[in-house]
Amino acid sequence: MAKQSAARTKMLASQAKKAAAERRAEKAKNICTVTSGEVDLDKYAELDGNWVAIGLAAPARRALVDNDLFSVSDLRKTSLAALKELHGMGPNAIRVLVAEMKKADLSFRK
């Protein structure tokens, strides 16, 4: 196999740098709305008191409030599968919610 020319190597390196710069620019556009200040956190503070009390993380609390789920009894309105699909719901939040539902002797919608 023949060795690559210096010009071709330089061109490929330039293309790689340009692609990396485009990826960084795209990633910068996808910054979280909370960290960029686009979300009014005070609105959530008024509504997520029940979720704070059971120890849910902020992204999970915001996801629940955005879907009009303000207490453990409200979780009966949704299925576990739908809850897992919410943006901000991680495995720990699901475990906490399932445990709280069992404590309250409630079940999710099928």
Order of alpha helices (4+ residues) and beta strands (2+ residues): alpha-alpha-alpha-alpha-alpha-alpha
